[in-house]
Amino acid sequence: MAAPQKHVALEREDEILELNTPLPLIAALDVGVSKTVCLATRRDPVLDMHPDRPLRVLGVGHQTAPAIASGKPADFDACARAIEVALAEAAAMAGAPITRVVASYSGPGISSQIVRGAVRIKGPVITGRDVENALNAAMQAAPTPQLTFLHVEPLFYAIDDGEHIADPHGHPGKLLAVEACIVTAPTEAINALRACVRQAGADVEEIIAAPKAAALAALTPEERQDGAVVIDLGAGTTGIAVFAEDTLIHCETLAVGGVRLTRDLAAKLQTTFAAAERVKLHFGAVANAFDPREAVSAPRLGADGRLEASTALRGAIADTMSPRLYEMLLMVRDRLARAGLMSADGPQRVVLVGGGAMIPGVRDLAVEALGMPVRLGRPFELCGFDHSDVGPDYATSAGLLRHRLDGPVLDLVDDGFHPSLAQAAATVRNTVHGMWNWLRENF
């Protein structure tokens, strides 16, 4: 009788060891013009029971992009190196390797449109295959040459031209129609991002539009339901995401960002791009959030071409930054108006995220430019490292984690995750340096 008891004990010990085996890391990678951020976590059964599912960060990697030091676009190898170091930092802190990431694309060329598709129902009730066919029909209705689909967000379904419903599964009918918001990005840029991450030693599970990711982290459930605009003030681009009824209804990027503020400041102060960037970060302000008579250190180029000590009034710095930032916000307002989202039925609140959201006075300037309530956003329910570091510039990376945790269990992805043949062919067909030329010209 001793042998069977020993066998049972071994089985239980194996079960305990299996339960104690840590789950693989989930990693989010935010690649921007000014910085590269990697956040790593893993599923926590205790936190998963929490209704709001707090994000417990286990590893953080942060690298300042080489481009921000010179004002010139970074090359492929420099970007891959920054990603590699950020991944290594996050992996070391989390105590486990990072082999796959969910990444964001924040570059120029993100756009969205509302499309409609319809298919005939062959069976007695609507199945998942019918829903998939309707979404495919909607995607085919949108001409997308040289573009890649990032998101297809169903807005509503209709059966036999009836009332709008949220879920058609199991309903009888002959014709299923869907209206969806599709988000696309330039294929060449997406291929470049994938290749860059691959050179850094990781694979890309999924690429998310950065404005959408930022909205997932910074908007409250009530704001996503009632309607709100997220404006991501980045270094290279300004991202826009609009949610209503808990669904993404608009998403795009504008090819203007904080780099333009720095260039304006460098011209005004007669200094280098790097020196102007430091002045902007330490003393930049707009609206009335500063003392205009305060003198601050602002080195300028001397006669010999080298930096020499100098000062500037904060009023002069603000007078340089304010018009450009106001212009960027007016561009956002114009894009929202073109999309029909500035009416009384449109979203009535704005949330600012990104590095530009940390400029003192930007909220008041946004209220004036956009004509609606504005608040500064930061990631909700983020725990695990110093909250003093978790500001609006972490919204995208935190949103990527939120998206990934709300997706399938990582073990299920493990079994079915393989880079598609199309992705592999694109990488082989074009050299990584050739693909990077697109970003150098447009980012």
JOHURA-V627163 format. One record per residue. N is the residue number from 1. RES is the residue in one letter. NEAR is the number of other ideal C-beta (glycine too) atoms within 12 Angstrom. Layout:
BEGIN
n=N res=RES near=NEAR
n=N res=RES near=NEAR
END
This chain:
BEGIN
n=1 res=M near=7
n=2 res=A near=8
n=3 res=A near=9
n=4 res=P near=10
n=5 res=Q near=11
n=6 res=K near=12
n=7 res=H near=13
n=8 res=V near=14
n=9 res=A near=14
n=10 res=L near=14
n=11 res=E near=14
n=12 res=R near=14
n=13 res=E near=14
n=14 res=D near=14
n=15 res=E near=13
n=16 res=I near=12
n=17 res=L near=12
n=18 res=E near=13
n=19 res=L near=12
n=20 res=N near=10
n=21 res=T near=13
n=22 res=P near=20
n=23 res=L near=25
n=24 res=P near=28
n=25 res=L near=36
n=26 res=I near=44
n=27 res=A near=48
n=28 res=A near=53
n=29 res=L near=56
n=30 res=D near=53
n=31 res=V near=53
n=32 res=G near=49
n=33 res=V near=44
n=34 res=S near=39
n=35 res=K near=36
n=36 res=T near=46
n=37 res=V near=49
n=38 res=C near=49
n=39 res=L near=52
n=40 res=A near=43
n=41 res=T near=41
n=42 res=R near=31
n=43 res=R near=28
n=44 res=D near=21
n=45 res=P near=14
n=46 res=V near=10
n=47 res=L near=23
n=48 res=D near=19
n=49 res=M near=11
n=50 res=H near=15
n=51 res=P near=9
n=52 res=D near=17
n=53 res=R near=26
n=54 res=P near=23
n=55 res=L near=40
n=56 res=R near=28
n=57 res=V near=40
n=58 res=L near=33
n=59 res=G near=35
n=60 res=V near=38
n=61 res=G near=38
n=62 res=H near=31
n=63 res=Q near=33
n=64 res=T near=27
n=65 res=A near=37
n=66 res=P near=26
n=67 res=A near=33
n=68 res=I near=34
n=69 res=A near=23
n=70 res=S near=22
n=71 res=G near=29
n=72 res=K near=19
n=73 res=P near=25
n=74 res=A near=34
n=75 res=D near=25
n=76 res=F near=32
n=77 res=D near=18
n=78 res=A near=30
n=79 res=C near=38
n=80 res=A near=33
n=81 res=R near=22
n=82 res=A near=38
n=83 res=I near=43
n=84 res=E near=29
n=85 res=V near=26
n=86 res=A near=41
n=87 res=L near=44
n=88 res=A near=27
n=89 res=E near=25
n=90 res=A near=40
n=91 res=A near=31
n=92 res=A near=20
n=93 res=M near=25
n=94 res=A near=30
n=95 res=G near=14
n=96 res=A near=22
n=97 res=P near=20
n=98 res=I near=41
n=99 res=T near=24
n=100 res=R near=33
n=101 res=V near=47
n=102 res=V near=43
n=103 res=A near=48
n=104 res=S near=51
n=105 res=Y near=48
n=106 res=S near=56
n=107 res=G near=44
n=108 res=P near=29
n=109 res=G near=36
n=110 res=I near=45
n=111 res=S near=33
n=112 res=S near=39
n=113 res=Q near=30
n=114 res=I near=29
n=115 res=V near=30
n=116 res=R near=27
n=117 res=G near=31
n=118 res=A near=30
n=119 res=V near=31
n=120 res=R near=18
n=121 res=I near=27
n=122 res=K near=15
n=123 res=G near=19
n=124 res=P near=12
n=125 res=V near=19
n=126 res=I near=32
n=127 res=T near=21
n=128 res=G near=16
n=129 res=R near=17
n=130 res=D near=33
n=131 res=V near=33
n=132 res=E near=21
n=133 res=N near=26
n=134 res=A near=37
n=135 res=L near=34
n=136 res=N near=23
n=137 res=A near=26
n=138 res=A near=33
n=139 res=M near=30
n=140 res=Q near=20
n=141 res=A near=23
n=142 res=A near=25
n=143 res=P near=12
n=144 res=T near=24
n=145 res=P near=10
n=146 res=Q near=16
n=147 res=L near=24
n=148 res=T near=33
n=149 res=F near=30
n=150 res=L near=41
n=151 res=H near=36
n=152 res=V near=35
n=153 res=E near=34
n=154 res=P near=35
n=155 res=L near=31
n=156 res=F near=27
n=157 res=Y near=34
n=158 res=A near=26
n=159 res=I near=30
n=160 res=D near=19
n=161 res=D near=14
n=162 res=G near=17
n=163 res=E near=13
n=164 res=H near=17
n=165 res=I near=23
n=166 res=A near=18
n=167 res=D near=16
n=168 res=P near=34
n=169 res=H near=23
n=170 res=G near=17
n=171 res=H near=25
n=172 res=P near=18
n=173 res=G near=29
n=174 res=K near=20
n=175 res=L near=25
n=176 res=L near=42
n=177 res=A near=36
n=178 res=V near=38
n=179 res=E near=29
n=180 res=A near=34
n=181 res=C near=39
n=182 res=I near=40
n=183 res=V near=42
n=184 res=T near=32
n=185 res=A near=43
n=186 res=P near=31
n=187 res=T near=27
n=188 res=E near=33
n=189 res=A near=39
n=190 res=I near=40
n=191 res=N near=39
n=192 res=A near=43
n=193 res=L near=49
n=194 res=R near=41
n=195 res=A near=37
n=196 res=C near=41
n=197 res=V near=43
n=198 res=R near=31
n=199 res=Q near=29
n=200 res=A near=38
n=201 res=G near=25
n=202 res=A near=36
n=203 res=D near=30
n=204 res=V near=37
n=205 res=E near=35
n=206 res=E near=36
n=207 res=I near=41
n=208 res=I near=44
n=209 res=A near=49
n=210 res=A near=56
n=211 res=P near=50
n=212 res=K near=46
n=213 res=A near=50
n=214 res=A near=53
n=215 res=A near=53
n=216 res=L near=47
n=217 res=A near=47
n=218 res=A near=46
n=219 res=L near=42
n=220 res=T near=24
n=221 res=P near=20
n=222 res=E near=15
n=223 res=E near=30
n=224 res=R near=31
n=225 res=Q near=16
n=226 res=D near=21
n=227 res=G near=33
n=228 res=A near=41
n=229 res=V near=50
n=230 res=V near=50
n=231 res=I near=56
n=232 res=D near=51
n=233 res=L near=52
n=234 res=G near=49
n=235 res=A near=42
n=236 res=G near=42
n=237 res=T near=44
n=238 res=T near=48
n=239 res=G near=56
n=240 res=I near=51
n=241 res=A near=56
n=242 res=V near=42
n=243 res=F near=39
n=244 res=A near=31
n=245 res=E near=23
n=246 res=D near=22
n=247 res=T near=28
n=248 res=L near=42
n=249 res=I near=39
n=250 res=H near=43
n=251 res=C near=46
n=252 res=E near=43
n=253 res=T near=47
n=254 res=L near=34
n=255 res=A near=28
n=256 res=V near=33
n=257 res=G near=37
n=258 res=G near=41
n=259 res=V near=36
n=260 res=R near=34
n=261 res=L near=42
n=262 res=T near=41
n=263 res=R near=27
n=264 res=D near=32
n=265 res=L near=43
n=266 res=A near=32
n=267 res=A near=19
n=268 res=K near=29
n=269 res=L near=35
n=270 res=Q near=23
n=271 res=T near=35
n=272 res=T near=28
n=273 res=F near=30
n=274 res=A near=25
n=275 res=A near=32
n=276 res=A near=39
n=277 res=E near=36
n=278 res=R near=26
n=279 res=V near=38
n=280 res=K near=43
n=281 res=L near=29
n=282 res=H near=23
n=283 res=F near=34
n=284 res=G near=40
n=285 res=A near=36
n=286 res=V near=40
n=287 res=A near=26
n=288 res=N near=18
n=289 res=A near=24
n=290 res=F near=28
n=291 res=D near=16
n=292 res=P near=22
n=293 res=R near=13
n=294 res=E near=20
n=295 res=A near=17
n=296 res=V near=28
n=297 res=S near=22
n=298 res=A near=34
n=299 res=P near=25
n=300 res=R near=25
n=301 res=L near=22
n=302 res=G near=14
n=303 res=A near=9
n=304 res=D near=7
n=305 res=G near=11
n=306 res=R near=13
n=307 res=L near=24
n=308 res=E near=18
n=309 res=A near=15
n=310 res=S near=20
n=311 res=T near=20
n=312 res=A near=33
n=313 res=L near=24
n=314 res=R near=32
n=315 res=G near=23
n=316 res=A near=28
n=317 res=I near=42
n=318 res=A near=38
n=319 res=D near=24
n=320 res=T near=34
n=321 res=M near=41
n=322 res=S near=36
n=323 res=P near=20
n=324 res=R near=35
n=325 res=L near=43
n=326 res=Y near=29
n=327 res=E near=22
n=328 res=M near=42
n=329 res=L near=40
n=330 res=L near=25
n=331 res=M near=28
n=332 res=V near=44
n=333 res=R near=30
n=334 res=D near=20
n=335 res=R near=33
n=336 res=L near=35
n=337 res=A near=19
n=338 res=R near=18
n=339 res=A near=27
n=340 res=G near=17
n=341 res=L near=34
n=342 res=M near=25
n=343 res=S near=13
n=344 res=A near=11
n=345 res=D near=12
n=346 res=G near=26
n=347 res=P near=37
n=348 res=Q near=23
n=349 res=R near=31
n=350 res=V near=44
n=351 res=V near=45
n=352 res=L near=47
n=353 res=V near=51
n=354 res=G near=51
n=355 res=G near=42
n=356 res=G near=48
n=357 res=A near=39
n=358 res=M near=31
n=359 res=I near=41
n=360 res=P near=28
n=361 res=G near=30
n=362 res=V near=43
n=363 res=R near=34
n=364 res=D near=26
n=365 res=L near=35
n=366 res=A near=38
n=367 res=V near=23
n=368 res=E near=22
n=369 res=A near=29
n=370 res=L near=36
n=371 res=G near=21
n=372 res=M near=28
n=373 res=P near=20
n=374 res=V near=33
n=375 res=R near=26
n=376 res=L near=29
n=377 res=G near=43
n=378 res=R near=31
n=379 res=P near=40
n=380 res=F near=31
n=381 res=E near=27
n=382 res=L near=33
n=383 res=C near=23
n=384 res=G near=27
n=385 res=F near=25
n=386 res=D near=12
n=387 res=H near=16
n=388 res=S near=8
n=389 res=D near=20
n=390 res=V near=30
n=391 res=G near=28
n=392 res=P near=34
n=393 res=D near=40
n=394 res=Y near=44
n=395 res=A near=51
n=396 res=T near=53
n=397 res=S near=54
n=398 res=A near=47
n=399 res=G near=49
n=400 res=L near=46
n=401 res=L near=50
n=402 res=R near=38
n=403 res=H near=34
n=404 res=R near=38
n=405 res=L near=35
n=406 res=D near=21
n=407 res=G near=21
n=408 res=P near=19
n=409 res=V near=19
n=410 res=L near=25
n=411 res=D near=16
n=412 res=L near=14
n=413 res=V near=22
n=414 res=D near=18
n=415 res=D near=10
n=416 res=G near=13
n=417 res=F near=22
n=418 res=H near=14
n=419 res=P near=23
n=420 res=S near=18
n=421 res=L near=11
n=422 res=A near=16
n=423 res=Q near=27
n=424 res=A near=17
n=425 res=A near=13
n=426 res=A near=27
n=427 res=T near=28
n=428 res=V near=16
n=429 res=R near=17
n=430 res=N near=24
n=431 res=T near=16
n=432 res=V near=29
n=433 res=H near=20
n=434 res=G near=19
n=435 res=M near=31
n=436 res=W near=31
n=437 res=N near=20
n=438 res=W near=29
n=439 res=L near=40
n=440 res=R near=25
n=441 res=E near=18
n=442 res=N near=22
n=443 res=F near=38
END
